[in-house]
Amino acid sequence: MPDSTSPDLAFAAHDHTHCAHDALERAEALTKASGARMTPVRRRVLEILLEEHKALGAYDVLARLAVEGFGNQPPVAYRALEFLVEQGLAHRIQRLNAFTACTHPGQDHAPAFLICRLCHMVAEAEASAARTALDAEAARAGFQVERSTIEALGLCPNCREAA
């Protein structure tokens, strides 16, 4: 079985309850250490993102929050998602205009997102070599990269097998 930071974990059979529980514990410890506050809404949004290895839109998250009594105004979801991204506990997937829980919280890493175009499962892969190459090319042009996102679209093992 892949370890908890392996990109194929999202596509492999694993004890997801254990996976999500560990991620929540890490998130609580990281926010406490940084002096940030994990409010009930922020915690619930992270729990929602951790339920599956999929990206969810802000309105999907908001709908879940509203049903559970956390409010139904878009800022409720957007503020919580923004906090999670700022704290390194979630990532925004531009292609899907959605968010996914970070599988490497608290670690300095350069993620690449492997997005299944059929089921929308998302795996987070390490892309430090690609980032190093990008930084080198940018430096040659006199440009300093401050942030980059790599998103790869394709088919996950389950969808490839079904096709």
ZIFENHU-V736548 format. One record per pair of residues at least 6 apart in sequence whose ideal C-beta (glycine too) atoms are under 8 Angstrom apart, sorted by the first residue. I is the first residue (numbers start at 1). J is the second residue. Records with the same first field share a line. If there is no record, write none. Layout:
I=J  J
This chain:
1=12  13  14
2=8  9  12  14
3=9
4=19  22  103
5=103  104  107  126
7=114  123  124  125  126
8=123  157
9=19  53  103  123
10=53  103  114  121  122  123  124  156
11=53  121  123  156  157  158
16=52
19=50
20=47  50  51
23=46  50  101  103  105
24=43  46  47  50
26=105  106
27=38  43  46  87  89  105
28=38  43
29=106
30=87  88  89  105  106
31=37  38  87  89
32=38
34=87
36=83  87
38=46
39=80
40=70
41=65  70  71  76  80
42=80  83  84
44=65  68  70  80
45=61  65  77  80  81  84
46=84  89  90  101
48=56  61  64  65
49=56  61  84  90  99  100  101
50=101
52=121
53=100  121  122  123
54=100  119  120  121  122
55=93  96  98  99  100  115  120  122
56=98  99  100
57=96  97  98  99
58=74  77  78  81  98  99
59=74  77
60=98
61=77  80  81  99
62=72  74  76  77
65=71  72  76  77
66=72
70=76
81=90  92  99
84=90  99  101
85=91  92  99
87=105
88=102  105  106
89=101  102  105
90=99  100  101  102
91=99  100  102  111  113  124  149
92=98  99  149
93=99  100  113  115  122  151
94=149  151
95=115  151  153
96=115  120  122
100=113  122  124
102=111  124
103=124
104=111  124
109=126  128
110=126  127  128  130  131  148
111=124  125  126  127  149  150
112=124  125  126  127  130  150  151  152
113=122  123  124  125  149  150  151  152
114=122  123  124  125  152  154  156
115=121  122  151  152  153  154
116=122  154  155  156  159
117=153  154  155
118=155  156  159
119=156  158  159
121=156  158
123=156
127=150
130=150
131=145  148  150
134=145  148
135=145
138=144  145
155=163
